[in-house]
Amino acid sequence: MMPDSAAIRKAAIEAASQVAGRPIKDRQRLISSGLIDSLSILKLIAQLEKRLNVSIPTDALQPEDFDDLDLIVETVERVAKPGD
């Protein structure tokens, strides 16, 4: 079963804050501001997969898909598949 938007947002805030090493605000830009880089995106995806028990295929994703919390929620809802 897929997590709902609120659960995805909560996981995104926690994961992005951990990867960035500081609290993330709601509309804060992550990629375009330089707060996290391309390697950090992979860490962020891994954290989201773990926290939400989903699989996020990276082959069709772009860094811009993770530039803020709204985009992260939208991306996870669009591409994630339930975990095992």
Secondary structure, DSSP 8 states (H G I E B T S, - for coil): ----HHHHHHHHHHHHHHHHTS---TT--STTTTSS-HHHHHHHHHHHHHHHTEE---TT--GGGGSSHHHHHHHHHHH-EE--
